Amino acid sequence: MANGGHISCAKCTYSRLKPGKCDIWGIEISGFLLCRAFRSPGQSHTAARKEFKMLNKLKPGVVYAVDNSVVAIGNPEPVFQIVEVGNH
């Protein structure tokens, strides 16, 4: 995961076919982008939704930016927010 605390399209199974591009949206792969279709390589859709419950809250057809600039001193849990980038 990009900062050790969040999932992103950089680790998604849909970043395999077109080097540097998302197979679904055709956008450039980034450690700070995410969409509802995320799943780890070899992971089923259902398994991804169970492991990463936040995916259930994301809208279909929308790419989100992951903002991990929030600092939580002394908090071992990752802190980040998801911001809508645009519809595709």
PLY file of the C-alpha trace (Angstrom):
ply
format ascii 1.0
element vertex 88
property float x
property float y
property float z
element edge 87
property int vertex1
property int vertex2
end_header
0.00 0.00 0.00
1.24 3.40 -0.92
1.96 4.68 2.58
1.57 1.37 4.33
-1.95 2.30 5.34
-4.34 2.39 2.40
-5.25 0.48 -0.74
-4.80 2.10 -4.15
-4.82 1.33 -7.85
-1.04 0.80 -7.69
-1.74 -2.58 -6.03
-4.93 -3.45 -7.95
-5.36 -6.47 -10.20
-6.72 -4.15 -12.92
-3.34 -2.47 -13.41
-1.80 -5.40 -15.32
-2.69 -5.31 -18.99
-1.72 -1.80 -20.07
1.62 -0.84 -18.49
1.08 2.17 -16.21
-2.66 2.40 -17.00
-5.82 1.13 -15.34
-7.45 -1.65 -17.38
-10.93 -0.31 -16.53
-10.62 3.48 -16.69
-7.46 3.96 -18.78
-6.08 6.45 -16.28
-2.49 6.54 -15.08
-1.76 4.20 -12.15
-1.11 5.98 -8.86
-0.58 5.07 -5.24
-3.11 7.77 -4.43
-6.08 6.79 -6.62
-8.80 4.25 -5.89
-12.13 3.09 -7.30
-14.87 0.72 -6.18
-13.56 -2.06 -8.48
-10.30 -2.45 -6.49
-9.14 -5.95 -5.69
-5.75 -7.45 -4.96
-4.29 -9.81 -7.59
-5.96 -13.21 -7.28
-8.69 -11.84 -5.00
-12.38 -12.23 -5.83
-14.81 -9.32 -5.89
-16.55 -10.67 -2.78
-13.30 -11.23 -0.87
-12.14 -7.67 -1.65
-15.44 -6.24 -0.34
-15.15 -8.29 2.85
-11.51 -7.33 3.49
-11.80 -3.67 2.49
-15.24 -2.62 3.74
-14.70 0.98 2.61
-15.15 -0.20 -1.01
-18.85 -0.72 -0.28
-19.19 3.01 0.44
-17.65 4.13 -2.87
-19.86 4.99 -5.86
-19.58 2.95 -9.08
-17.93 4.80 -11.97
-16.09 7.26 -9.73
-12.34 7.54 -9.21
-11.24 8.81 -5.81
-8.04 10.46 -4.59
-6.56 9.15 -1.35
-5.35 11.98 0.87
-3.07 10.78 3.66
-1.81 14.21 4.65
-3.74 14.07 7.94
-1.35 13.56 10.83
-2.39 11.60 13.90
0.50 11.60 16.36
0.59 8.48 18.47
-2.13 6.76 16.44
-0.89 3.43 15.04
-3.88 3.18 12.71
-3.51 4.68 9.20
-5.29 8.00 8.76
-6.56 9.04 5.34
-9.61 10.39 3.56
-11.12 9.59 0.18
-12.00 12.52 -2.11
-14.01 12.17 -5.32
-11.89 13.02 -8.38
-14.41 12.45 -11.15
-16.93 10.24 -12.90
-15.89 7.97 -15.73
0 1
1 2
2 3
3 4
4 5
5 6
6 7
7 8
8 9
9 10
10 11
11 12
12 13
13 14
14 15
15 16
16 17
17 18
18 19
19 20
20 21
21 22
22 23
23 24
24 25
25 26
26 27
27 28
28 29
29 30
30 31
31 32
32 33
33 34
34 35
35 36
36 37
37 38
38 39
39 40
40 41
41 42
42 43
43 44
44 45
45 46
46 47
47 48
48 49
49 50
50 51
51 52
52 53
53 54
54 55
55 56
56 57
57 58
58 59
59 60
60 61
61 62
62 63
63 64
64 65
65 66
66 67
67 68
68 69
69 70
70 71
71 72
72 73
73 74
74 75
75 76
76 77
77 78
78 79
79 80
80 81
81 82
82 83
83 84
84 85
85 86
86 87
